[in-house]
Amino acid sequence: MKSLRSYLLTVVFLTLIGCTDTEQLLLPETLKGTWEEVYDINHTGFPLVQVEAFTFFDNGAYTRFMGYREPGLDRLLGYRFFVEGTYQLEGSRLLLQETDRRLHVGQLLYGALDRLSPVNLYPESRAELSINENKTLLEMYLPCNPISSARCQPKKVFRKRMVEFSGM
């Protein structure tokens, strides 16, 4: 009888341990703000800083863009693309739905926001997220779309931006 009770306690304990959900719960206020991934690039002999950024708002809206600035400066020179949409956060899963997508079309690498051309929206996207303990790094696993899959990096690491971008 004593061994049966020990066995049952062990089974209950292992069941509780095995069913514990270790998924990181992300709260909307943790995600709120601007997150950016920055690369130094060289374009036709000129150094530039390429910035991809997400901004998440309290009301469930977001913006995403890729833009460029001069090294050492904070002012954006222009945009490669700009997206607006809505998001839903469930645990560590993010659902993104675009409401507007604009793309720079032309020979230059970037253009002014008001000169970007509307293009077809991507269908909804889902991403897996994790944020480090001090809430300054956001890891995002985004699926690649068929159009840009050759250049796609599904894992992106964004750093929390403490000040907003200055306009063009």
ABEGO torsion letter per residue (X at the ends): XAAAAAAAAAAAAAAAAAABBABBBBBAAAABEBBBBBBBBBBGGBBBBBBBBBBBBAAGBBBBBBBBBBBGBABBAEBABBBBBBBBBBEABBBBBBABBBBBBEABABBBAAABBBBBBBBBBBBBBBBBAAGABBBBBBBBBAAAAAABBABBBBBBBABBBBBX
